[in-house]
Amino acid sequence: MPLSPSQRVLLMKEIAARLGTEDWPLIDVTLKQFSLPWSDEWRGSKDAYVLHMVDEAPDQSLIDLAQHVGFQFEEIPAPRVDPPFWRKGMLRLFVSHLATQRNFAAELQEALLAYGISCFIAHNDIEPTQAWQTQIETALATCDALVALLHQNFHASNWTDQEIGFAMGRGVPAFAVRFGQDPYGFIGRFQAFNGNGKTAAALARELFEAYRKNKQSQRRMSEVLVGLFEQSGSFAEAKARMGYLEDLEMWEPSFSARIRSAAKSNSQVSGSWGVPDRVTALVKKWAKTGV
């Protein structure tokens, strides 16, 4: 059965991430064994190199190589319709909180939108209907990350521990924010933030920085920020989002082409004082690293 474009992209990303952890010689030997192109010039990041070499691989070669590096073809999810509560093109964050704190959670949700993070707000201390429970399960199954707002009596909820356990089972990055209750049990392993006395805006900035740097989420967060930059709707947005791009710790070759294109096609980017020059400088910076 032919692979869909989405399935090809998923397989290529998995192959690049897994094979990219090996030494250069073994990477090339592996590519040769699967009759895929290779190069004796090793430069740049290994995962970017692998991604480039498998870009035009036949479907069956992608499947075979993916299985070789430990990713089974059966693991590819069937195409699905994205739940309507997630904003398109944003990092998906499940916010586990008590319903008594829903106002703060809503403020946090609004503040995170500026950073390309779409939140699902769950009310954890009520008995949900079947439809509501299904919606929560869908959000947990499709989120990119989870944050738990640890107010007093958080542990007494019937649902919060289940939500956190679900997210941990999926392996998505999870953080905790202390609001009068310290992390407990397996939550104690999370990266934790002190939320006492902080505004939603201040906490949103901290969470954004954490997800930008976290090894599990930084690739997705980088893709989101490039997309935000492309969609800048004002000179101020373009300038602020350019700053986010300059702080990224990972880069992909496609990002350079996309931000150069935005600097030409989006008048809010091209007309934002200094931004086009910063785009050029950023592309040159990553080119020097081989990306």
MARKEKOL-6862 format. One line per field, with one value per residue: residue number from 1; x, y, z of N, C-alpha, C in turn. Coordinates in steps of 0.05 Angstrom, whole numbers, plus 5000, padded with zeros to 4 digits. Example, Ala and Ser with C-alpha at 12.3 -4.5 7.8 and 13.67 -1.06 7.14 Angstrom:
2
seq	[1,2]
npx	[5264,5257]
npy	[4886,4955]
npz	[5156,5142]
capx	[5246,5273]
capy	[4910,4979]
capz	[5156,5143]
cpx	[5264,5258]
cpy	[4934,5001]
cpz	[5156,5157]
This chain:
291
seq	[1,2,3,4,5,6,7,8,9,10,11,12,13,14,15,16,17,18,19,20,21,22,23,24,25,26,27,28,29,30,31,32,33,34,35,36,37,38,39,40,41,42,43,44,45,46,47,48,49,50,51,52,53,54,55,56,57,58,59,60,61,62,63,64,65,66,67,68,69,70,71,72,73,74,75,76,77,78,79,80,81,82,83,84,85,86,87,88,89,90,91,92,93,94,95,96,97,98,99,100,101,102,103,104,105,106,107,108,109,110,111,112,113,114,115,116,117,118,119,120,121,122,123,124,125,126,127,128,129,130,131,132,133,134,135,136,137,138,139,140,141,142,143,144,145,146,147,148,149,150,151,152,153,154,155,156,157,158,159,160,161,162,163,164,165,166,167,168,169,170,171,172,173,174,175,176,177,178,179,180,181,182,183,184,185,186,187,188,189,190,191,192,193,194,195,196,197,198,199,200,201,202,203,204,205,206,207,208,209,210,211,212,213,214,215,216,217,218,219,220,221,222,223,224,225,226,227,228,229,230,231,232,233,234,235,236,237,238,239,240,241,242,243,244,245,246,247,248,249,250,251,252,253,254,255,256,257,258,259,260,261,262,263,264,265,266,267,268,269,270,271,272,273,274,275,276,277,278,279,280,281,282,283,284,285,286,287,288,289,290,291]
npx	[5017,5013,5048,5020,5031,5036,5049,5098,5129,5127,5154,5205,5221,5224,5264,5308,5314,5327,5368,5403,5430,5472,5543,5579,5604,5574,5523,5527,5540,5493,5456,5476,5467,5413,5407,5407,5422,5486,5539,5608,5622,5618,5580,5548,5486,5472,5420,5396,5427,5414,5359,5360,5383,5346,5303,5281,5271,5244,5177,5176,5229,5234,5199,5224,5274,5257,5236,5283,5311,5280,5227,5164,5124,5070,5062,5048,5000,4932,4904,4873,4820,4836,4823,4775,4787,4840,4887,4906,4971,4999,5035,5009,4980,4961,4926,4925,4884,4850,4779,4765,4804,4797,4793,4845,4871,4847,4867,4921,4918,4903,4948,4989,4978,5004,5054,5050,5025,4974,4922,4887,4836,4821,4770,4778,4754,4701,4646,4648,4607,4594,4607,4639,4681,4702,4721,4762,4796,4809,4837,4881,4904,4922,4954,5015,5044,5041,5019,5015,4978,4991,4952,4928,4897,4899,4914,4871,4833,4791,4809,4857,4906,4899,4898,4951,4979,4964,4987,5041,5047,5044,5091,5099,5128,5123,5106,5106,5072,5081,5033,5023,5021,5066,5102,5084,5092,5098,5096,5135,5180,5177,5199,5196,5161,5158,5098,5076,5051,5060,5040,4994,5016,5071,5082,5068,5109,5153,5140,5138,5192,5214,5191,5212,5265,5266,5285,5249,5208,5228,5237,5185,5166,5201,5185,5134,5145,5171,5129,5094,5124,5123,5070,5064,5028,5037,5085,5107,5096,5127,5178,5182,5175,5217,5257,5246,5260,5315,5333,5328,5351,5356,5355,5328,5341,5298,5276,5307,5296,5242,5238,5267,5234,5188,5207,5207,5155,5117,5093,5092,5135,5178,5175,5186,5229,5296,5287,5290,5346,5363,5341,5373,5423,5413,5403,5454,5484,5466,5479,5534,5541,5529,5476]
npy	[4976,5043,5097,5152,5224,5246,5201,5187,5232,5226,5176,5190,5229,5198,5161,5195,5218,5173,5143,5184,5185,5152,5137,5172,5137,5089,5107,5117,5066,5039,5067,5052,4997,4995,5012,5067,5137,5167,5205,5224,5269,5295,5336,5387,5374,5306,5285,5319,5308,5253,5259,5287,5249,5208,5230,5223,5169,5105,5083,5030,5024,5063,5043,4994,5012,5043,5003,4976,5012,5010,5029,5010,4997,4990,5025,5073,5122,5120,5165,5222,5267,5330,5349,5400,5436,5448,5497,5508,5491,5502,5489,5437,5440,5408,5428,5413,5423,5448,5459,5503,5538,5557,5607,5630,5591,5601,5652,5639,5607,5644,5678,5645,5637,5677,5657,5615,5570,5527,5515,5463,5466,5433,5413,5388,5370,5354,5311,5283,5282,5228,5247,5291,5266,5236,5277,5298,5253,5251,5299,5288,5246,5271,5314,5353,5364,5369,5408,5414,5448,5459,5469,5475,5415,5391,5338,5312,5309,5271,5263,5287,5259,5215,5240,5259,5212,5187,5222,5215,5162,5165,5191,5245,5311,5336,5385,5415,5463,5498,5517,5526,5472,5420,5381,5312,5241,5208,5255,5285,5278,5312,5371,5428,5489,5551,5579,5614,5678,5696,5725,5705,5718,5721,5669,5642,5659,5634,5579,5575,5585,5539,5496,5509,5496,5444,5378,5341,5372,5414,5412,5411,5460,5495,5491,5512,5565,5585,5582,5620,5666,5671,5684,5734,5791,5845,5899,5899,5847,5817,5834,5818,5762,5749,5753,5708,5668,5676,5658,5604,5536,5494,5477,5471,5456,5472,5514,5559,5572,5583,5628,5665,5670,5691,5741,5765,5759,5774,5834,5856,5834,5846,5901,5913,5947,5931,5876,5843,5844,5818,5768,5751,5749,5709,5664,5658,5647,5595,5568,5566,5526,5483,5473]
npz	[5000,4982,5014,5049,5041,5093,5123,5100,5116,5171,5178,5157,5193,5240,5226,5217,5268,5299,5273,5270,5318,5316,5301,5249,5208,5215,5202,5147,5128,5140,5108,5057,5057,5051,5001,4993,4981,4999,5030,5028,5053,5113,5149,5188,5224,5245,5241,5204,5160,5151,5141,5093,5059,5056,5034,4982,4980,4962,4980,5004,5019,5058,5096,5109,5129,5172,5205,5215,5248,5292,5291,5281,5224,5234,5275,5255,5258,5238,5189,5217,5238,5261,5329,5343,5384,5386,5365,5299,5276,5323,5385,5425,5487,5545,5600,5665,5719,5777,5780,5810,5799,5749,5726,5729,5698,5649,5638,5633,5588,5549,5550,5532,5478,5449,5443,5409,5431,5442,5486,5522,5567,5624,5669,5728,5776,5773,5759,5699,5639,5593,5542,5554,5581,5539,5507,5539,5540,5486,5480,5513,5485,5440,5453,5455,5500,5572,5628,5698,5744,5807,5856,5924,5948,5899,5893,5913,5875,5831,5780,5763,5773,5740,5690,5687,5691,5643,5605,5618,5604,5550,5540,5533,5543,5610,5657,5722,5763,5821,5866,5923,5934,5936,5887,5882,5892,5830,5802,5823,5793,5751,5716,5754,5769,5804,5820,5854,5869,5817,5755,5703,5654,5664,5680,5633,5598,5622,5616,5561,5548,5572,5542,5494,5500,5519,5504,5483,5462,5433,5377,5355,5377,5352,5299,5304,5318,5273,5237,5262,5254,5198,5192,5213,5233,5240,5245,5295,5314,5279,5293,5347,5342,5310,5347,5378,5342,5337,5385,5384,5394,5360,5291,5225,5156,5123,5151,5141,5088,5092,5126,5097,5052,5077,5090,5042,5020,5059,5078,5128,5152,5118,5120,5172,5213,5209,5212,5163,5155,5200,5190,5147,5173,5211,5179,5156,5201,5217,5171,5173,5209,5180,5171]
capx	[5000,5030,5047,5010,5052,5039,5063,5126,5142,5131,5175,5230,5229,5232,5289,5328,5319,5338,5393,5421,5444,5495,5567,5578,5609,5551,5501,5531,5538,5465,5444,5485,5454,5385,5409,5400,5446,5503,5560,5632,5627,5602,5579,5521,5475,5469,5393,5391,5440,5398,5334,5366,5390,5322,5281,5268,5271,5218,5161,5184,5255,5228,5186,5244,5294,5244,5235,5310,5318,5262,5201,5148,5105,5044,5059,5039,4972,4914,4897,4851,4813,4845,4801,4771,4795,4868,4892,4923,4999,5010,5041,4984,4986,4939,4929,4911,4880,4824,4759,4765,4825,4792,4798,4874,4877,4838,4886,4945,4912,4904,4976,5006,4973,5024,5079,5043,5017,4945,4916,4862,4831,4805,4759,4784,4741,4673,4640,4642,4589,4610,4618,4661,4704,4714,4736,4786,4813,4819,4858,4905,4916,4933,4970,5044,5056,5022,5028,4997,4977,4988,4941,4920,4877,4901,4916,4845,4815,4787,4817,4883,4927,4894,4907,4980,4989,4959,5008,5067,5047,5050,5118,5101,5140,5104,5117,5088,5075,5073,5015,5014,5024,5091,5098,5083,5093,5113,5098,5160,5201,5173,5211,5175,5163,5144,5078,5065,5055,5065,5017,4992,5034,5098,5084,5067,5136,5171,5132,5147,5221,5219,5184,5230,5291,5263,5293,5226,5189,5241,5233,5158,5165,5215,5167,5112,5154,5176,5102,5085,5139,5112,5043,5065,5008,5044,5114,5115,5096,5150,5203,5182,5178,5245,5273,5243,5276,5343,5339,5325,5375,5357,5347,5327,5346,5274,5270,5321,5281,5216,5240,5275,5210,5171,5219,5201,5127,5100,5100,5096,5162,5197,5174,5193,5256,5318,5281,5302,5375,5366,5336,5398,5444,5406,5408,5483,5493,5461,5493,5561,5541,5523,5447]
capy	[5000,5068,5114,5179,5244,5248,5177,5190,5252,5214,5156,5204,5242,5178,5150,5216,5221,5148,5137,5206,5182,5134,5149,5177,5113,5070,5119,5113,5037,5032,5077,5036,4970,4998,5023,5096,5154,5174,5224,5222,5295,5296,5363,5393,5355,5280,5280,5334,5292,5229,5268,5294,5225,5190,5247,5212,5140,5092,5077,5006,5028,5078,5024,4975,5026,5050,4979,4970,5030,5005,5041,4992,5010,4989,5046,5097,5125,5125,5193,5230,5295,5343,5359,5429,5454,5456,5517,5497,5500,5509,5467,5430,5437,5400,5441,5398,5442,5446,5477,5528,5556,5559,5635,5632,5574,5614,5673,5627,5598,5668,5688,5626,5640,5694,5641,5593,5547,5524,5500,5451,5471,5411,5417,5361,5362,5350,5285,5290,5265,5211,5264,5307,5248,5229,5300,5298,5231,5259,5319,5275,5229,5287,5337,5352,5367,5373,5422,5410,5471,5445,5484,5458,5395,5380,5309,5301,5307,5244,5261,5298,5238,5199,5255,5260,5185,5183,5237,5202,5137,5172,5201,5274,5326,5345,5402,5421,5490,5497,5538,5518,5443,5410,5357,5288,5216,5209,5283,5296,5275,5333,5397,5443,5518,5564,5597,5632,5706,5702,5730,5685,5726,5714,5640,5635,5663,5612,5554,5577,5581,5511,5479,5515,5484,5416,5361,5328,5390,5437,5410,5420,5488,5510,5491,5530,5593,5592,5587,5646,5688,5673,5695,5760,5809,5872,5903,5892,5818,5807,5839,5800,5734,5746,5748,5680,5651,5680,5644,5575,5520,5475,5489,5453,5471,5484,5539,5582,5579,5594,5656,5683,5674,5709,5768,5776,5759,5786,5862,5862,5825,5861,5929,5917,5957,5914,5847,5829,5841,5797,5743,5744,5742,5683,5643,5655,5635,5567,5557,5561,5501,5462,5469]
capz	[5000,4981,5038,5045,5047,5122,5132,5092,5133,5198,5176,5153,5219,5259,5217,5222,5297,5311,5260,5275,5343,5311,5290,5220,5191,5216,5187,5118,5123,5141,5083,5035,5058,5042,4973,4994,4976,5022,5022,5044,5066,5137,5161,5198,5244,5234,5234,5180,5139,5145,5129,5065,5044,5053,5024,4958,4982,4956,5003,5017,5032,5083,5116,5118,5145,5197,5221,5224,5270,5315,5289,5265,5206,5246,5294,5241,5263,5215,5187,5234,5237,5286,5346,5338,5406,5383,5345,5278,5275,5349,5405,5439,5515,5562,5626,5686,5740,5792,5769,5826,5788,5720,5716,5724,5675,5624,5634,5623,5561,5531,5549,5517,5450,5437,5439,5392,5447,5444,5511,5529,5595,5635,5695,5739,5801,5769,5747,5671,5624,5574,5520,5565,5586,5513,5498,5555,5530,5460,5485,5524,5464,5418,5462,5453,5526,5594,5652,5721,5762,5833,5878,5947,5943,5872,5895,5921,5852,5820,5752,5756,5772,5716,5667,5687,5684,5614,5590,5622,5589,5522,5539,5526,5565,5629,5677,5745,5774,5850,5877,5950,5937,5924,5870,5898,5877,5804,5793,5833,5773,5731,5719,5768,5769,5827,5809,5875,5864,5789,5737,5681,5633,5672,5679,5605,5587,5633,5603,5533,5547,5579,5520,5472,5506,5525,5481,5471,5450,5420,5348,5349,5384,5332,5275,5310,5318,5245,5226,5272,5240,5171,5193,5228,5223,5245,5247,5323,5316,5264,5308,5370,5333,5301,5371,5386,5324,5343,5410,5380,5397,5339,5265,5202,5131,5112,5165,5128,5063,5099,5137,5074,5037,5092,5089,5016,5013,5080,5080,5156,5158,5101,5128,5200,5212,5218,5212,5140,5159,5221,5177,5132,5193,5224,5159,5154,5226,5216,5148,5182,5224,5161,5169]
cpx	[5018,5027,5035,5033,5057,5054,5092,5141,5147,5153,5203,5240,5238,5260,5312,5335,5333,5365,5413,5436,5469,5519,5564,5583,5586,5527,5503,5530,5509,5451,5451,5470,5425,5384,5400,5425,5461,5525,5584,5640,5608,5603,5550,5511,5470,5440,5385,5403,5423,5372,5338,5370,5365,5299,5266,5268,5244,5203,5171,5211,5252,5217,5208,5265,5282,5242,5262,5319,5299,5235,5184,5128,5077,5039,5048,5009,4956,4908,4872,4844,4822,4822,4799,4781,4825,4871,4912,4951,5012,5017,5016,4990,4961,4945,4912,4909,4853,4805,4757,4785,4821,4797,4828,4882,4870,4857,4912,4941,4914,4933,4994,5001,4994,5050,5073,5036,4987,4939,4888,4858,4812,4795,4759,4769,4710,4669,4632,4621,4607,4623,4641,4686,4718,4731,4762,4806,4825,4841,4883,4919,4929,4950,5000,5058,5034,5035,5006,5000,4971,4979,4934,4896,4878,4901,4889,4826,4814,4801,4846,4905,4924,4904,4938,4991,4986,4981,5035,5069,5053,5078,5121,5113,5118,5118,5096,5093,5064,5057,5005,5016,5049,5085,5100,5084,5109,5114,5124,5183,5199,5192,5189,5182,5149,5124,5068,5072,5060,5039,5017,5012,5063,5102,5084,5095,5155,5165,5141,5177,5228,5213,5202,5257,5289,5269,5270,5208,5202,5237,5205,5155,5179,5198,5145,5121,5161,5149,5090,5098,5128,5085,5042,5045,5013,5074,5123,5116,5121,5176,5204,5187,5205,5263,5271,5260,5306,5352,5337,5352,5376,5346,5346,5330,5322,5267,5282,5305,5255,5218,5250,5251,5191,5181,5214,5171,5108,5109,5105,5123,5182,5198,5181,5223,5276,5313,5293,5332,5380,5360,5361,5420,5438,5411,5438,5494,5490,5475,5522,5563,5534,5493,5436]
cpy	[5025,5084,5141,5199,5246,5225,5178,5209,5240,5193,5170,5217,5221,5166,5170,5218,5197,5142,5160,5205,5164,5150,5152,5152,5094,5081,5113,5083,5029,5042,5060,5009,4972,5012,5052,5113,5160,5193,5220,5249,5297,5324,5369,5372,5328,5275,5295,5319,5268,5237,5274,5269,5207,5205,5235,5181,5128,5085,5052,5008,5043,5060,5005,4988,5034,5026,4972,4987,5029,5018,5024,5007,5011,5012,5072,5100,5130,5154,5200,5259,5307,5353,5389,5447,5461,5477,5505,5509,5508,5485,5462,5423,5431,5412,5426,5417,5436,5467,5503,5548,5560,5587,5639,5615,5587,5638,5662,5618,5622,5678,5671,5627,5656,5680,5617,5568,5548,5506,5487,5454,5450,5419,5390,5352,5359,5322,5291,5271,5247,5227,5280,5290,5241,5252,5303,5277,5238,5280,5307,5258,5245,5310,5332,5353,5371,5391,5419,5434,5461,5464,5464,5440,5385,5350,5296,5297,5278,5240,5269,5277,5221,5214,5255,5233,5178,5197,5224,5176,5142,5183,5230,5289,5338,5362,5406,5449,5490,5522,5529,5488,5435,5386,5332,5263,5219,5237,5296,5294,5297,5356,5415,5473,5529,5584,5617,5661,5715,5707,5708,5692,5718,5684,5630,5637,5641,5586,5553,5572,5551,5492,5484,5501,5454,5399,5348,5347,5411,5436,5421,5450,5505,5513,5511,5559,5602,5599,5614,5669,5692,5687,5722,5780,5839,5874,5893,5861,5807,5811,5821,5771,5729,5740,5720,5662,5653,5665,5613,5560,5497,5487,5468,5469,5485,5511,5563,5591,5592,5622,5675,5690,5694,5738,5781,5779,5772,5814,5870,5853,5843,5891,5934,5924,5938,5884,5833,5824,5819,5769,5733,5735,5714,5660,5637,5641,5604,5553,5550,5535,5477,5456,5486]
cpz	[5000,5006,5030,5050,5077,5133,5124,5110,5161,5198,5174,5179,5239,5252,5223,5252,5309,5299,5265,5301,5340,5302,5260,5203,5191,5201,5158,5111,5122,5116,5059,5034,5049,5015,4972,4990,5002,5012,5039,5057,5089,5149,5170,5218,5230,5225,5208,5156,5131,5131,5099,5048,5039,5041,5000,4958,4975,4982,5019,5031,5058,5104,5127,5136,5172,5216,5232,5248,5294,5314,5270,5248,5218,5266,5282,5246,5238,5213,5203,5230,5263,5302,5343,5360,5404,5361,5325,5279,5301,5366,5421,5469,5531,5590,5646,5710,5754,5780,5785,5815,5758,5709,5710,5700,5649,5618,5622,5594,5541,5528,5532,5487,5435,5430,5421,5407,5451,5468,5510,5559,5606,5663,5710,5763,5798,5756,5718,5659,5606,5552,5530,5571,5560,5503,5513,5545,5503,5462,5495,5503,5442,5427,5457,5480,5547,5616,5673,5739,5790,5855,5901,5939,5914,5873,5901,5898,5842,5793,5747,5754,5747,5691,5664,5680,5655,5598,5594,5607,5560,5518,5531,5549,5584,5650,5699,5754,5802,5857,5905,5955,5923,5907,5888,5880,5851,5793,5802,5814,5751,5737,5732,5769,5794,5816,5829,5869,5836,5774,5716,5659,5639,5671,5650,5592,5597,5619,5574,5531,5553,5556,5496,5475,5511,5500,5467,5455,5432,5389,5341,5355,5363,5306,5279,5307,5290,5232,5236,5258,5212,5171,5208,5216,5229,5247,5275,5326,5302,5280,5333,5363,5322,5325,5381,5368,5330,5368,5407,5382,5377,5314,5244,5176,5120,5126,5151,5104,5071,5109,5115,5057,5051,5091,5062,5011,5034,5085,5109,5166,5144,5110,5157,5202,5225,5216,5188,5144,5180,5209,5162,5151,5205,5204,5156,5178,5225,5193,5155,5198,5206,5158,5147]
